[in-house]
Amino acid sequence: MSAWAPGGALVASIDVTAATVQRGDVIQVGGHAARVRDLFQLPQGAKQLVFESGELLTIHARSRLVAVRSRRRR
């Protein structure tokens, strides 16, 4: 699903894994949306996500999450 966000950005819901997650992705965890501020590579393909709130989430290499990612208008 894609939609226009305020400011002219196109946002889309996408599946992300440890290999594809990016800074700025908004992931819903436990009913709360959290924006990824930073990420760290861990052994065996896992990643630790640091959210803007300071909370941490470690995802396995094969974990799949749904994220909202904004794309700049061209």
DRENVO-351579 format. One record per residue (C-alpha): residue in three letters; x, y, z. Coordinates in steps of 0.5 Angstrom, whole numbers, padded with zeros to 4 digits, always signed. Each point is the difference from the previous one (the first is absolute). Example, Ala and Ser with C-alpha at 12.3 -4.5 7.8 and 13.67 -1.06 7.14 Angstrom:
<pts>
ala+0025-0009+0016ser+0002+0007-0002
</pts>
This chain:
<pts>
met+0000+0000+0000ser+0003+0007-0002ala-0003+0007+0002trp+0002+0007+0000ala+0002+0003+0007pro+0001+0007+0001gly+0005+0004-0003gly+0000-0004-0006ala+0003-0007+0002leu-0002-0006-0003val-0001-0005+0006ala-0001-0008-0001ser-0001-0006+0005ile+0006-0005-0002asp+0003-0006+0003val+0007+0000+0003thr+0005-0005+0003ala+0006+0001+0003ala+0004+0001-0007thr-0005+0005-0002val-0002+0005+0006gln+0002+0007-0001arg+0001+0006+0005gly-0007+0004+0000asp-0004-0006-0001val-0006+0000+0004ile-0002-0007+0003gln-0006-0001+0004val+0002-0004+0007gly-0005-0002+0005gly-0005+0005-0003his+0005+0006+0000ala+0003+0003-0006ala+0008+0001+0001arg+0005+0003-0005val+0006-0003-0001arg+0006+0004+0002asp+0006-0004+0000leu+0002-0007-0002phe+0005-0005+0002gln+0002-0007-0003leu+0001-0006+0004pro+0003-0007-0001gln-0004-0004-0005gly-0004+0005-0004ala-0004+0003+0006lys+0000+0007+0001gln-0002+0005+0007leu-0005+0005-0002val+0001+0007+0004phe-0007+0004+0000glu+0000+0007+0001ser-0003-0001+0007gly+0006-0004+0002glu-0003-0006+0000leu+0004-0006-0003leu-0003-0006-0004thr+0004-0006-0003ile-0002-0004-0006his+0002-0006-0002ala+0003-0001-0008arg-0007-0003-0002ser-0004+0004+0004arg-0006+0004-0004leu-0003+0007+0002val-0004+0005-0003ala+0002+0007-0001val-0002+0006-0003arg+0005+0003-0004ser+0000+0007-0003arg+0003+0002-0007arg+0001+0006-0002arg-0004+0003-0006arg+0004+0000-0007
</pts>
